[in-house]
Amino acid sequence: MSRGKFLFSGRVLTRFAALAAVFSATYLIWAADLVQPQDNDRYVTKVVTDLMAHHHLRQATMDDTLAERGVKLYIEDLDPLKVYFTKADVQTFVAQSRNVDDQMKEGDLSLGYTIFHRYLQRVGERLALIHRILDAPLDFTRDESMVNADELDYAVSDAEISDRWRKRLKFQLLDFKADDLTLEEGIAKLKRRYERFQRRMEQTDSDELLEIYLTSLTNAYDPHTSYMSPSTLTNFRIQMRLNLEGIGAALRTDDEGYTVVTKILPAGAADKHGQLKVDDKIVAVGQSTGEMVDIYDMKIGDVVKLIRGSAGTIVRLEVLPAAGGDKRIYTLTRARVELSDEEAKGKVFEYGQRDGGAPYRMGVIDLPSFYMDMAAARAGNNPNYRSTTRDVRRILDDFRAQNVDLVVLDLRRNGGGSLTEAIDLTGLFIDQGPVVQVKDGRGRVQPYYDEQAGMSWRGPLIVLTSRFSASASEILAGAIQDYGRGLVIGDRATHGKGTVQSLMELGRELFPRLANAPNLGALKVTVQKFYRPSGDSTQKRGVLADVVLPSLSGVLQGIGEEDLDYCIEWDQVPRARYASYRMVSPNLITQLQARATGRVEANEKFAEVKKVMKRYVEEKEKKAVSVNEKEFFARRAELDAAAEEEKLLDEPERKDTSIQRDYYLDEVLNIAVDYLGALNRSTSTAQTK
C-alpha cells in the first residue's frame, strides 16, 4: 500500500525520484558532524506524545504495534525504492522499535537518528557502487528488466544491491538517450545528480529530521496525523490565508543544484519588476546592503528564507537568464502577494438553447480549496479576512445579476481545507439545517448546522467531483446530495477522507500564557470522523457521483483513502433530521446518465480518454520494465505516440487554473441543459395539475 501526500514525505519522495547518493572516503571524518537533536526537540517530542494519547480519535497510546508500524513507515520514507537499506538493517531497526513507546514519553529520538545516520552511511556506500557501475562497460543488449519496488523486499546481499543499481542506472541512461543525450553525457549527469543528492542529505537539519520521524510515528495511527516543523507551519498559514510577503515567484532546485524560477505570480513584486522570467536561475541572494550569498546547491527552504521578507524591504537577486547572456543583478522591493490561483473564480458561459431559442446562462465556479485566514479570524481585528464563503457569495451575487440559470461548482481539484468554511459554504445553497455530523473518540455524535436563514443561490446546482476531491469537498458534495439539492457529477467516487484534523500549535501548548508563543511547529491530529446528514460516513467510500463521466483521475491508483496505510474504517451514525429539496430523483439520474453515456460514446475526445485510461491501467499492472535497449525504445515509441492524446486531459493538477471550456466541461453543460429541461417540465406538470 502507498503512503499519502504527507506534509514532509511528499518532499522526501520528490527528492528520492533522483535516487541519488554520493560517497566519500572521508565518511568517518565528517560522521562526527552528523545532524543531532536540538534542545527543543525533546520537549516537542514529549508534548506530541502526550497530545496523541489524549486527543487522537483512536484513543490509544503508543505501544509496540504502533511503534513497529511507525518505524517501518520511517524506513519506507527514507528508502521507498529499497535500494539503500539492507534487509539486515531493517530487521535490526524493527527489533529496536519495541523501545520507541518508552523513548517517546521521554522525548528520546535516538532510534530516529540511528536509522538516519545508517541511511547516510548507506547513501555513501551506494555512491561508491554507482561510480563503479558507471565506470565499467554496460551491456544494453541483455534481456533483463528492472522490477518495481512494490514487488521487492530489501536486498540480502551486496550482489543483490549491485544488481538493482545496475539495472536502475541502465534504465536512467536509456531515458537520457531518449532525450538525445550521449552515453557519456548521461553518465556525467547521473554522477552529478547523485553527488548533489548526498550533499543534500548531509544538509538535513534537525527540524527536517524531527518532522519526518514524528510524522512517520503519528502516521501509524492514521495517514492524516502528522507533525509540522516550524517552517512547514509557516507555509501552511500562508496557504490558508492565500497571501504572503515576498517577491511572488515559485522556485525549485534542479538536478544540477541551481534554484530555478518555475512561476511568476500575477501582480507580485517579480511580475511588476518585469525582468525575472520563468526558467531563470538564481545563483545568489542579497539584502538591501551587504554581500551576496551564493545559493548554489542550497536547500530550497533556506533559499526561500533569504528571499522572503516583509513588504517594502529590498532583496537583490543575481540571476543567470534562461534566454542566455551574462549574469544580472535585479533589485526588487518585496510586496504582499495574493495567491490568486487558489481562490474561488467564477465565469458565465452561454450554452444550449431554451424553448424560445435564446441560450442558457451557466455560471461556473472553480474552487481549489476551502481557505480561511485563521490568524485574522482568531484575532477578530479584521472583519474582511480572506474566506471561501465570502468569495463565493460575491460570485453568486454577480451570477444573479447576470440572470444565470444554473450554477456549476467545480471541486475536482479541491483537497479540502477549513471545516468551518465547508459548513458555511454549504449554507449558501440550503436554508438552514444540519450540514455534517461528527463523532469523537468517545463515540459522542454532534451535528453542525447551517444556522443562517436564506440561500445565496436557490436555483439548479451541479457539483463536480473527482478522486482528488477530499475532506471538506466531500462534506459539501455529500450534503448537497443528501438534501436532494443538486446533481453530483464526476468520477465514480471522491477521495474518501472522512476524518477531521485539529491543528495544535506546540508553542501555544507549552506556553499557553505567552501572547507571542514561539513557533515550535504543530501537530495536525485526527480527532473526529465526519458523517453526512444521512448518517453515512464518507471515510474510504467517498461520495458516489450521480452521473459518472470518464476521466483519468477515475482510474488513478494510490490516490484514494483506501490506498493509504492504516486508514480509519467506514461506519454510520443515526440520520439527522432534515428535509429534502427534491430537485433530484432516482429516475431523473437514470435518464441523465443514459443521455450522457450516449453522448460520451459518440465523442472522439472521450474515446481518446478511454484509451488513455486503459493504457494507464495496463502500465500499472506491469511489475517490471525492460532495460534491454531494443525493447526499451520500442516501448518508448508506443508511449511517445500516445503522448499527444494525453495532452487533452484537463486533470485537476493542470498548470492553467483559469476556467476554460473543454470537452469535459462541455459534457457537464450538456447534462445541465438536460437537467434544466427536466426541471422545467416537472414544474410545468405540477402547475398544470
C-alpha positions as CSV (number, residue, x, y, z in Angstrom):
1,M,0.0,0.0,0.0
2,S,1.2,3.5,-0.7
3,R,1.7,6.5,1.6
4,G,-0.3,9.6,1.2
5,K,0.8,13.1,0.4
6,F,2.2,13.9,3.7
7,L,3.5,17.3,4.8
8,F,7.1,16.3,4.6
9,S,7.2,12.9,3.0
10,G,5.9,14.4,-0.3
11,R,9.2,16.4,-0.4
12,V,11.1,13.3,0.5
13,L,9.6,11.2,-2.3
14,T,10.3,14.0,-4.7
15,R,14.0,14.2,-3.9
16,F,14.2,10.4,-4.0
17,A,12.9,10.4,-7.5
18,A,16.5,11.2,-8.5
19,L,17.6,8.2,-6.5
20,A,20.9,10.0,-6.0
21,A,23.7,9.3,-3.5
22,V,27.3,10.2,-3.1
23,F,30.1,8.5,-1.2
24,S,33.3,9.9,0.2
25,A,36.3,8.1,1.6
26,T,36.3,10.6,4.3
27,Y,32.9,9.4,5.7
28,L,34.4,8.7,9.1
29,I,35.8,12.2,9.3
30,W,32.5,14.0,8.7
31,A,30.4,11.4,10.6
32,A,31.2,13.3,13.9
33,D,29.4,16.3,12.4
34,L,26.1,14.5,11.6
35,V,22.9,16.2,12.5
36,Q,21.9,15.8,16.1
37,P,18.7,16.6,18.1
38,Q,18.4,20.1,19.4
39,D,17.3,21.1,22.9
40,N,13.7,21.9,21.8
41,D,13.3,18.6,20.0
42,R,13.0,16.7,23.3
43,Y,10.1,18.9,24.5
44,V,8.4,18.8,21.2
45,T,8.5,15.0,21.2
46,K,7.1,14.8,24.7
47,V,4.2,17.1,24.0
48,V,3.4,15.4,20.7
49,T,3.3,12.0,22.6
50,D,1.0,13.5,25.2
51,L,-1.3,15.2,22.7
52,M,-1.6,12.0,20.7
53,A,-2.6,9.9,23.7
54,H,-5.3,12.4,24.8
55,H,-6.7,13.7,21.5
56,H,-6.4,11.2,18.7
57,L,-9.6,9.6,17.5
58,R,-8.3,6.1,18.2
59,Q,-7.8,6.9,21.9
60,A,-4.7,4.8,22.0
61,T,-1.2,5.4,23.5
62,M,1.9,4.4,21.6
63,D,2.6,0.7,22.0
64,D,4.8,-1.9,20.4
65,T,2.4,-2.5,17.5
66,L,2.1,1.3,16.7
67,A,5.9,1.8,17.2
68,E,6.7,-1.0,14.7
69,R,4.3,0.5,12.2
70,G,5.9,3.9,12.6
71,V,9.5,2.7,12.3
72,K,8.6,0.8,9.1
73,L,7.0,3.9,7.7
74,Y,10.1,5.9,8.5
75,I,12.3,3.4,6.8
76,E,10.0,3.4,3.8
77,D,10.0,7.1,3.6
78,L,13.8,7.3,3.6
79,D,14.2,4.4,1.1
80,P,10.9,3.9,-0.8
81,L,12.7,2.1,-3.7
82,K,14.6,-0.3,-1.4
83,V,18.0,0.4,-2.8
84,Y,19.8,1.8,0.2
85,F,19.0,-0.2,3.3
86,T,19.7,-4.0,3.5
87,K,17.2,-6.5,5.0
88,A,19.6,-6.9,7.9
89,D,19.4,-3.1,8.6
90,V,15.6,-3.2,8.5
91,Q,15.4,-6.2,10.8
92,T,17.7,-4.6,13.3
93,F,15.7,-1.4,13.4
94,V,12.3,-3.1,13.6
95,A,13.6,-5.2,16.6
96,Q,14.6,-1.9,18.3
97,S,11.2,-0.4,17.7
98,R,9.8,-2.1,20.8
99,N,11.6,0.6,22.8
100,V,10.1,3.5,20.9
101,D,7.0,3.9,23.1
102,D,9.1,4.5,26.2
103,Q,11.5,6.7,24.3
104,M,8.8,8.9,23.0
105,K,7.5,9.6,26.5
106,E,11.0,10.7,27.5
107,G,11.5,12.8,24.3
108,D,14.2,10.4,23.2
109,L,14.8,10.5,19.4
110,S,17.8,8.2,19.4
111,L,16.3,5.5,17.2
112,G,15.2,8.0,14.6
113,Y,18.8,9.4,14.4
114,T,20.4,6.0,14.5
115,I,18.4,5.0,11.4
116,F,19.1,8.2,9.6
117,H,22.8,8.0,10.3
118,R,22.8,4.4,9.0
119,Y,21.0,5.7,6.0
120,L,23.7,8.4,5.3
121,Q,26.3,5.6,5.6
122,R,24.4,3.6,3.0
123,V,24.0,6.6,0.8
124,G,27.8,6.9,0.7
125,E,28.3,3.3,0.1
126,R,25.8,3.2,-2.7
127,L,27.5,6.1,-4.4
128,A,30.8,4.3,-4.5
129,L,28.9,1.4,-6.1
130,I,27.2,3.8,-8.6
131,H,30.6,5.1,-9.7
132,R,32.0,1.6,-10.2
133,I,29.0,0.6,-12.3
134,L,29.1,3.8,-14.4
135,D,32.8,3.5,-14.9
136,A,32.5,-0.1,-16.2
137,P,31.1,-1.1,-19.6
138,L,27.3,-1.6,-19.6
139,D,25.6,-4.2,-21.8
140,F,22.3,-2.8,-23.1
141,T,21.6,-5.9,-25.2
142,R,21.0,-8.2,-22.2
143,D,17.4,-9.4,-21.9
144,E,16.6,-8.1,-18.3
145,S,14.2,-5.9,-16.5
146,M,14.0,-3.5,-13.6
147,V,11.4,-4.8,-11.1
148,N,9.1,-2.3,-9.4
149,A,9.9,-1.6,-5.8
150,D,6.4,-2.8,-4.6
151,E,7.3,-6.3,-5.8
152,L,10.7,-6.3,-3.9
153,D,11.9,-7.0,-0.4
154,Y,15.0,-5.4,0.9
155,A,18.2,-6.9,-0.5
156,V,20.0,-9.5,1.5
157,S,23.5,-9.3,-0.1
158,D,25.9,-6.9,-1.8
159,A,25.4,-8.7,-5.1
160,E,21.6,-8.1,-4.9
161,I,22.1,-4.4,-4.2
162,S,24.6,-4.2,-7.1
163,D,22.2,-5.8,-9.5
164,R,19.4,-3.5,-8.5
165,W,21.5,-0.4,-9.0
166,R,23.0,-1.6,-12.3
167,K,19.5,-2.1,-13.8
168,R,18.3,1.2,-12.4
169,L,21.3,3.1,-13.9
170,K,20.8,1.4,-17.2
171,F,17.1,2.5,-17.2
172,Q,18.1,6.1,-16.5
173,L,20.8,6.1,-19.1
174,L,18.3,4.8,-21.7
175,D,15.9,7.5,-20.6
176,F,18.6,10.1,-21.2
177,K,19.4,8.6,-24.6
178,A,15.7,9.0,-25.5
179,D,16.2,12.7,-24.7
180,D,19.2,12.9,-27.1
181,L,22.0,12.7,-24.6
182,T,25.0,10.7,-25.4
183,L,26.1,7.8,-23.2
184,E,29.0,9.9,-21.9
185,E,26.7,12.9,-21.2
186,G,24.2,10.7,-19.4
187,I,26.9,9.1,-17.2
188,A,28.3,12.6,-16.3
189,K,24.8,13.8,-15.5
190,L,24.0,10.8,-13.2
191,K,27.2,11.2,-11.3
192,R,26.4,14.9,-10.7
193,R,22.9,14.1,-9.7
194,Y,23.9,11.5,-7.1
195,E,26.7,13.7,-5.8
196,R,24.3,16.5,-5.3
197,F,21.9,14.2,-3.5
198,Q,24.4,13.2,-1.0
199,R,25.3,16.8,-0.3
200,R,21.5,17.5,0.2
201,M,21.2,14.6,2.6
202,E,24.2,15.9,4.6
203,Q,22.4,19.2,4.9
204,T,19.4,17.7,6.5
205,D,18.8,19.7,9.7
206,S,17.1,18.7,13.0
207,D,13.8,20.3,12.1
208,E,13.5,18.3,8.9
209,L,14.5,15.0,10.6
210,L,12.2,15.6,13.5
211,E,9.3,16.3,11.1
212,I,9.8,13.1,9.1
213,Y,10.4,10.9,12.1
214,L,7.5,12.2,14.2
215,T,5.2,12.2,11.1
216,S,6.1,8.5,10.5
217,L,5.2,7.6,14.1
218,T,2.0,9.6,14.0
219,N,1.1,8.1,10.6
220,A,1.0,4.8,12.5
221,Y,-2.3,6.0,14.0
222,D,-3.7,7.2,10.6
223,P,-2.4,8.7,7.4
224,H,-3.6,12.3,8.1
225,T,-2.0,12.8,11.5
226,S,1.4,14.5,11.2
227,Y,3.9,16.8,12.8
228,M,4.7,20.1,11.1
229,S,8.1,21.7,11.6
230,P,8.1,25.5,12.2
231,S,8.8,26.2,8.5
232,T,6.0,23.9,7.4
233,L,3.6,25.5,9.8
234,T,4.6,28.9,8.4
235,N,3.9,27.7,4.9
236,F,0.6,26.2,6.0
237,R,-0.6,29.5,7.4
238,I,0.4,31.3,4.2
239,Q,-1.7,28.7,2.2
240,M,-4.7,29.2,4.3
241,R,-4.7,33.0,4.2
242,L,-3.9,33.0,0.5
243,N,-1.2,35.6,0.7
244,L,2.5,36.0,1.6
245,E,5.1,38.8,1.6
246,G,8.0,38.3,-0.8
247,I,8.8,38.6,-4.5
248,G,5.9,36.4,-5.8
249,A,7.8,33.7,-7.6
250,A,7.7,29.9,-7.2
251,L,11.1,28.2,-7.1
252,R,12.6,24.7,-7.3
253,T,16.0,23.1,-7.2
254,D,17.1,21.3,-10.4
255,D,19.3,18.3,-10.8
256,E,22.4,20.4,-11.2
257,G,21.8,22.2,-7.8
258,Y,20.5,25.5,-9.3
259,T,17.5,27.4,-7.9
260,V,15.1,27.8,-10.9
261,V,12.1,30.0,-11.3
262,T,9.1,27.9,-12.1
263,K,6.3,30.5,-11.9
264,I,5.8,34.3,-11.6
265,L,2.7,35.1,-9.6
266,P,0.4,37.7,-11.1
267,A,0.7,41.2,-9.6
268,G,3.6,40.2,-7.4
269,A,6.8,42.0,-7.0
270,A,8.6,40.0,-9.6
271,D,5.7,40.4,-12.1
272,K,5.7,44.2,-11.6
273,H,9.5,44.3,-11.9
274,G,9.2,42.6,-15.2
275,Q,12.7,41.2,-15.7
276,L,12.8,37.9,-13.8
277,K,11.5,35.1,-16.0
278,V,10.4,31.5,-15.8
279,D,13.4,29.1,-16.1
280,D,15.9,31.8,-14.9
281,K,18.4,30.5,-12.5
282,I,19.0,32.5,-9.2
283,V,22.6,32.0,-8.2
284,A,23.0,34.5,-5.3
285,V,20.8,36.5,-3.0
286,G,21.5,39.7,-1.0
287,Q,19.5,42.0,1.1
288,S,19.4,45.8,0.6
289,T,23.0,46.1,1.8
290,G,25.9,43.7,2.4
291,E,27.4,40.8,0.4
292,M,25.5,38.5,-1.9
293,V,25.1,34.9,-0.6
294,D,25.9,32.1,-3.0
295,I,22.9,29.8,-3.1
296,Y,24.2,27.1,-5.4
297,D,23.3,23.7,-4.0
298,M,21.5,25.3,-1.1
299,K,18.3,23.7,0.2
300,I,15.2,25.3,-1.3
301,G,13.8,26.1,2.1
302,D,16.9,28.1,3.0
303,V,16.8,29.9,-0.3
304,V,13.2,30.9,0.4
305,K,14.1,32.2,3.8
306,L,16.7,34.5,2.2
307,I,14.3,35.8,-0.5
308,R,11.0,36.0,1.6
309,G,10.7,39.1,3.8
310,S,8.4,41.9,4.9
311,A,6.6,44.0,2.3
312,G,8.6,47.2,1.4
313,T,12.0,45.7,2.1
314,I,14.7,45.2,-0.6
315,V,16.1,41.9,-1.9
316,R,18.8,41.6,-4.6
317,L,18.9,38.5,-6.9
318,E,21.9,37.5,-9.0
319,V,20.3,35.8,-12.0
320,L,21.5,33.6,-14.9
321,P,18.9,34.3,-17.6
322,A,17.3,31.3,-19.3
323,A,17.4,33.3,-22.6
324,G,21.3,33.4,-22.3
325,G,23.8,36.1,-21.7
326,D,25.8,37.2,-18.7
327,K,24.6,37.1,-15.1
328,R,22.5,40.1,-13.9
329,I,21.5,41.5,-10.6
330,Y,17.9,42.5,-10.1
331,T,16.8,44.7,-7.2
332,L,13.2,44.0,-6.1
333,T,11.0,45.5,-3.5
334,R,9.2,42.8,-1.6
335,A,5.4,43.1,-1.5
336,R,2.3,41.4,-0.3
337,V,1.4,38.7,-2.8
338,E,-2.1,37.3,-3.2
339,L,-2.2,33.6,-4.1
340,S,-4.9,34.0,-6.6
341,D,-4.6,30.6,-8.2
342,E,-6.1,29.0,-5.1
343,E,-9.0,31.4,-4.7
344,A,-12.6,30.9,-5.9
345,K,-13.2,32.1,-9.5
346,G,-16.4,32.5,-11.5
347,K,-17.3,32.7,-15.1
348,V,-20.5,32.7,-17.1
349,F,-21.0,30.7,-20.3
350,E,-23.9,30.8,-22.7
351,Y,-24.7,27.3,-23.7
352,G,-27.6,25.2,-25.1
353,Q,-30.9,26.6,-26.2
354,R,-34.2,27.4,-24.4
355,D,-37.6,26.8,-26.0
356,G,-37.6,30.3,-27.2
357,G,-34.2,30.0,-28.9
358,A,-32.1,32.0,-26.5
359,P,-29.1,30.2,-24.9
360,Y,-29.0,29.2,-21.2
361,R,-26.6,31.1,-19.0
362,M,-24.4,28.8,-16.9
363,G,-22.3,30.1,-14.0
364,V,-19.2,28.0,-13.3
365,I,-17.3,28.4,-10.0
366,D,-13.8,26.9,-9.7
367,L,-13.0,26.3,-6.1
368,P,-9.5,24.7,-5.5
369,S,-9.6,24.8,-1.7
370,F,-11.6,25.8,1.4
371,Y,-9.4,28.6,2.7
372,M,-9.6,31.0,5.6
373,D,-7.2,33.3,7.2
374,M,-7.3,31.6,10.6
375,A,-5.0,34.1,12.4
376,A,-7.1,37.1,11.3
377,A,-10.3,35.3,12.2
378,R,-9.0,34.3,15.6
379,A,-7.7,37.9,16.3
380,G,-11.0,39.4,15.4
381,N,-9.4,42.7,14.3
382,N,-10.1,42.3,10.6
383,P,-13.7,41.8,9.6
384,N,-12.6,41.4,5.9
385,Y,-10.2,38.5,6.3
386,R,-10.0,36.0,3.4
387,S,-12.8,33.5,3.4
388,T,-14.0,30.9,0.8
389,T,-17.6,31.6,1.7
390,R,-17.3,35.4,1.3
391,D,-15.6,35.0,-2.1
392,V,-18.2,32.5,-3.4
393,R,-21.1,34.6,-2.1
394,R,-19.8,37.6,-4.1
395,I,-19.6,35.4,-7.2
396,L,-23.1,34.2,-6.7
397,D,-24.3,37.8,-6.3
398,D,-22.7,38.5,-9.6
399,F,-24.3,35.4,-11.2
400,R,-27.8,36.5,-10.1
401,A,-27.2,40.0,-11.5
402,Q,-26.3,38.3,-14.8
403,N,-29.5,36.1,-14.7
404,V,-27.7,32.8,-14.5
405,D,-29.9,29.7,-15.0
406,L,-27.7,27.1,-13.3
407,V,-24.6,27.1,-11.1
408,V,-21.7,24.5,-11.6
409,L,-19.4,24.3,-8.5
410,D,-16.2,22.6,-9.6
411,L,-14.5,20.7,-6.8
412,R,-12.4,18.4,-9.0
413,R,-9.1,19.6,-7.6
414,N,-10.2,20.6,-4.2
415,G,-8.4,18.6,-1.5
416,G,-10.3,20.2,1.4
417,G,-9.3,22.8,4.0
418,S,-11.3,24.6,6.7
419,L,-14.3,22.6,8.1
420,T,-16.0,25.8,9.1
421,E,-15.8,27.1,5.6
422,A,-17.2,23.9,4.2
423,I,-20.3,24.3,6.5
424,D,-20.7,28.0,5.8
425,L,-20.3,27.5,2.1
426,T,-22.9,24.7,2.0
427,G,-25.2,27.1,3.8
428,L,-25.2,29.3,0.7
429,F,-27.2,26.6,-1.1
430,I,-29.6,25.4,1.7
431,D,-31.9,27.2,4.0
432,Q,-30.7,26.1,7.5
433,G,-30.2,22.5,8.7
434,P,-27.5,20.0,9.5
435,V,-24.6,20.0,7.1
436,V,-22.3,17.4,8.8
437,Q,-22.2,15.3,11.9
438,V,-19.0,14.5,13.8
439,K,-18.2,11.7,16.2
440,D,-15.2,11.8,18.6
441,G,-13.1,9.1,20.1
442,R,-15.6,8.5,22.9
443,G,-18.4,7.9,20.4
444,R,-20.2,11.2,21.0
445,V,-22.1,12.5,17.9
446,Q,-22.7,16.1,17.3
447,P,-24.3,17.7,14.2
448,Y,-23.1,21.0,12.8
449,Y,-25.7,23.3,11.3
450,D,-26.1,26.0,8.8
451,E,-27.8,28.4,11.1
452,Q,-28.1,31.4,8.8
453,A,-31.6,31.6,7.2
454,G,-31.8,32.1,3.4
455,M,-29.8,31.0,0.4
456,S,-27.4,32.9,-1.8
457,W,-28.4,30.6,-4.7
458,R,-31.8,28.9,-4.9
459,G,-31.6,27.7,-8.5
460,P,-30.4,24.4,-10.0
461,L,-27.0,23.3,-8.9
462,I,-24.3,20.9,-10.1
463,V,-21.3,19.8,-8.1
464,L,-18.3,18.5,-10.0
465,T,-16.1,16.0,-8.1
466,S,-13.1,13.7,-8.8
467,R,-10.9,11.3,-6.9
468,F,-8.9,14.4,-5.9
469,S,-12.0,15.9,-4.1
470,A,-11.4,15.2,-0.4
471,S,-12.4,16.1,3.1
472,A,-14.3,19.4,3.2
473,S,-15.2,18.9,-0.5
474,E,-16.9,15.7,0.4
475,I,-18.8,17.3,3.2
476,L,-20.3,19.8,0.8
477,A,-21.0,17.3,-2.0
478,G,-22.5,14.8,0.5
479,A,-24.8,17.4,2.0
480,I,-26.0,18.6,-1.4
481,Q,-26.7,15.0,-2.4
482,D,-28.5,14.1,0.8
483,Y,-30.7,17.2,0.6
484,G,-31.6,16.4,-3.0
485,R,-30.4,20.0,-3.7
486,G,-28.4,19.3,-6.8
487,L,-26.5,16.8,-9.0
488,V,-23.1,15.4,-8.3
489,I,-21.2,14.7,-11.5
490,G,-17.7,13.3,-11.9
491,D,-15.6,10.2,-11.1
492,R,-17.4,7.2,-9.6
493,A,-16.4,8.3,-6.1
494,T,-14.4,11.1,-4.3
495,H,-11.2,10.5,-2.3
496,G,-12.9,9.1,0.8
497,K,-11.3,11.2,3.6
498,G,-13.9,11.3,6.3
499,T,-11.8,12.4,9.2
500,V,-11.4,15.7,10.9
501,Q,-8.0,17.1,12.0
502,S,-7.2,19.7,14.6
503,L,-4.1,21.9,14.3
504,M,-2.4,22.1,17.7
505,E,0.4,24.7,17.8
506,L,3.0,23.3,20.1
507,G,4.3,26.7,21.2
508,R,0.8,27.5,22.5
509,E,0.5,24.1,24.1
510,L,3.8,24.5,26.0
511,F,3.4,28.2,26.8
512,P,-0.3,28.9,27.0
513,R,0.1,32.2,28.9
514,L,2.5,33.8,26.4
515,A,0.9,36.1,23.9
516,N,3.7,35.5,21.4
517,A,4.5,31.9,22.0
518,P,7.5,30.6,20.0
519,N,6.9,28.7,16.8
520,L,7.7,25.1,17.6
521,G,5.7,23.6,14.8
522,A,2.3,21.9,15.2
523,L,0.6,18.6,15.5
524,K,-2.1,18.0,12.9
525,V,-4.1,15.3,14.7
526,T,-7.2,13.3,13.7
527,V,-9.8,14.0,16.4
528,Q,-13.1,13.1,14.8
529,K,-14.9,11.4,11.9
530,F,-17.5,13.3,10.0
531,Y,-20.7,11.9,8.6
532,R,-23.3,13.1,6.1
533,P,-26.7,14.3,7.3
534,S,-27.9,10.8,6.2
535,G,-25.6,9.3,8.8
536,D,-23.2,7.7,6.2
537,S,-19.5,8.3,6.6
538,T,-17.5,9.3,3.6
539,Q,-14.5,7.5,5.0
540,K,-12.9,5.1,2.5
541,R,-16.1,5.1,0.3
542,G,-16.2,8.8,-0.6
543,V,-19.3,10.4,-2.2
544,L,-20.7,8.5,-5.2
545,A,-21.4,10.6,-8.2
546,D,-25.0,10.7,-9.5
547,V,-23.7,10.9,-13.1
548,V,-20.3,9.4,-13.9
549,L,-18.0,10.7,-16.7
550,P,-14.8,9.0,-17.9
551,S,-11.6,10.6,-16.7
552,L,-8.0,9.5,-16.0
553,S,-8.4,10.6,-12.3
554,G,-11.1,8.0,-12.0
555,V,-8.7,5.1,-12.5
556,L,-5.5,6.6,-10.9
557,Q,-4.2,4.1,-8.4
558,G,-2.8,5.0,-5.0
559,I,-4.7,8.3,-4.5
560,G,-7.8,7.1,-2.7
561,E,-8.2,6.9,1.1
562,E,-8.4,3.1,0.9
563,D,-4.9,3.0,-0.7
564,L,-3.3,4.7,2.4
565,D,-1.7,2.7,5.2
566,Y,-3.7,2.4,8.4
567,C,-6.7,4.5,7.4
568,I,-9.7,4.6,9.7
569,E,-12.6,2.3,8.8
570,W,-16.1,3.2,7.4
571,D,-19.2,3.2,9.7
572,Q,-22.5,5.0,10.2
573,V,-24.3,7.1,12.8
574,P,-28.1,7.8,13.1
575,R,-29.6,10.0,10.4
576,A,-30.1,13.7,11.3
577,R,-33.4,15.5,10.8
578,Y,-33.6,17.4,7.6
579,A,-36.0,17.9,4.7
580,S,-35.2,17.1,1.0
581,Y,-35.5,19.8,-1.7
582,R,-36.5,17.1,-4.2
583,M,-34.5,18.7,-7.0
584,V,-33.1,15.2,-7.9
585,S,-34.8,11.8,-8.2
586,P,-33.5,8.3,-9.0
587,N,-35.5,8.3,-12.2
588,L,-34.0,11.6,-13.3
589,I,-30.5,10.4,-12.5
590,T,-31.0,7.3,-14.6
591,Q,-32.2,9.4,-17.5
592,L,-29.4,11.9,-17.3
593,Q,-26.8,9.1,-17.1
594,A,-28.2,7.4,-20.1
595,R,-28.2,10.5,-22.2
596,A,-24.7,11.4,-21.1
597,T,-23.4,7.9,-21.8
598,G,-24.8,8.1,-25.3
599,R,-23.0,11.4,-26.0
600,V,-19.8,10.2,-24.4
601,E,-19.8,7.1,-26.6
602,A,-20.1,9.3,-29.7
603,N,-17.4,11.8,-28.6
604,E,-14.0,11.4,-30.2
605,K,-12.2,13.1,-27.3
606,F,-13.9,10.9,-24.7
607,A,-12.9,7.9,-26.8
608,E,-9.3,9.0,-26.6
609,V,-9.6,9.5,-22.8
610,K,-10.8,5.9,-22.5
611,K,-7.8,4.7,-24.5
612,V,-5.5,6.6,-22.1
613,M,-7.3,5.2,-19.1
614,K,-6.9,1.7,-20.5
615,R,-3.3,2.2,-21.2
616,Y,-2.7,3.6,-17.7
617,V,-4.3,0.6,-16.1
618,E,-2.2,-1.8,-18.3
619,E,1.0,0.0,-17.4
620,K,0.3,0.0,-13.7
621,E,-0.3,-3.8,-13.8
622,K,3.2,-4.3,-15.1
623,K,5.6,-5.5,-12.4
624,A,8.8,-4.7,-14.3
625,V,10.3,-2.6,-17.1
626,S,12.8,-3.8,-19.7
627,V,16.3,-2.3,-19.7
628,N,17.1,-4.0,-23.0
629,E,17.8,-1.1,-25.3
630,K,15.7,-2.5,-28.3
631,E,12.7,-3.3,-26.1
632,F,13.0,-0.1,-24.1
633,F,12.9,2.1,-27.3
634,A,10.1,0.0,-28.8
635,R,8.0,0.7,-25.7
636,R,9.1,4.3,-25.6
637,A,7.9,4.8,-29.2
638,E,4.5,3.5,-28.1
639,L,4.3,5.9,-25.2
640,D,5.5,8.8,-27.3
641,A,2.8,8.1,-29.9
642,A,0.3,8.3,-27.1
643,A,1.6,11.5,-25.5
644,E,-0.4,13.8,-27.7
645,E,-3.6,12.0,-26.7
646,E,-2.8,12.6,-23.0
647,K,-2.4,16.4,-23.5
648,L,-6.2,16.6,-24.0
649,L,-6.8,15.6,-20.4
650,D,-7.7,18.6,-18.2
651,E,-6.9,16.9,-15.0
652,P,-7.2,18.6,-11.5
653,E,-3.4,19.2,-11.3
654,R,-3.2,21.2,-14.5
655,K,-1.0,24.3,-14.6
656,D,-3.6,26.6,-16.1
657,T,-6.2,27.1,-13.3
658,S,-8.4,29.5,-15.2
659,I,-11.9,28.4,-16.1
660,Q,-11.8,27.2,-19.7
661,R,-14.3,25.3,-21.9
662,D,-13.1,21.9,-22.9
663,Y,-14.6,18.5,-23.9
664,Y,-15.3,17.6,-20.2
665,L,-17.0,20.9,-19.2
666,D,-19.0,20.8,-22.4
667,E,-20.5,17.5,-21.5
668,V,-21.2,18.8,-18.0
669,L,-23.1,21.7,-19.6
670,N,-24.9,19.2,-21.9
671,I,-26.1,17.4,-18.7
672,A,-27.0,20.8,-17.3
673,V,-29.2,21.5,-20.3
674,D,-30.9,18.1,-19.9
675,Y,-31.3,18.8,-16.1
676,L,-32.9,22.3,-16.7
677,G,-35.2,20.8,-19.2
678,A,-36.3,18.1,-16.8
679,L,-36.9,20.6,-14.0
680,N,-38.9,22.9,-16.3
681,R,-41.1,20.0,-17.4
682,S,-41.6,18.9,-13.8
683,T,-42.6,22.5,-12.9
684,S,-44.9,22.8,-15.8
685,T,-46.6,19.5,-15.0
686,A,-47.0,20.5,-11.4
687,Q,-48.6,23.8,-12.4
688,T,-51.0,22.0,-14.8
689,K,-52.1,19.7,-12.1
